[in-house]
Amino acid sequence: MTSTSRAAFPAGTILGYPRIGRRRELKKAVESFWAGATTADELESTAAGLRAATRERL
């Protein structure tokens, strides 16, 4: 008889692992920067906010 068990999806990530955000915020920020719609400072601010949120969640 075969039984299947499902492991819970991890709630956190490894600190060094890159995260793009729960709603792909970093991807959208990078694409906006590439399109010239935002500045490098805005991109860095978004990335810093996502890193802080990840550390807080872990």
N, C-alpha and C positions, 0 to 999 in steps of 0.2 A: 504494500500500500504506500502510496506517495502522499506526502503532505507538503503543502507550500506554506512558507512563512514569509512575511514581508517585513523587512527592516524599515524602521522609521527613517525618513529623510533627515539628514543632519540639519540642525538649526543654525549652525555657525560654519565658519570657514577657517582655514589655516591662515594665520596672520600674514604670511608672505604671499598668499595666493591672490592674484588680482581679482577685484570685484567690479562689476559694472553697475551695481545697484539693483534693487529689487524690480525696478521698472525700466532697466537699461538706461539709467540716467547718464552714465559716463559715455556710453556709445552715442547717445543723442548729442551730448555736449561736444564730443570730438568731431562728429559730422557737422555740427553747426560751426565749429571753428574752421574746419576745412572749407566750408562754403563761404567763409568770410562774414558770417552773421554775428559772431561773438569774438571777443579778444582772447589773447593768451591768458590774461589775468582772470577772466571769467572762467575759462577752462580749468585753470589751476585751482580756483576757488571751489568749483564743483567737485573736482577730484579730491581735494582736501576734506570737503564735507562728507564725501562718501567713505573715505578712509576713517574719519572720526566716527561715523555711524557704525562702521564695521567693528571698530575697536570697542565701542560702547556695547554693541550687541553680544560680542564674545565675552 
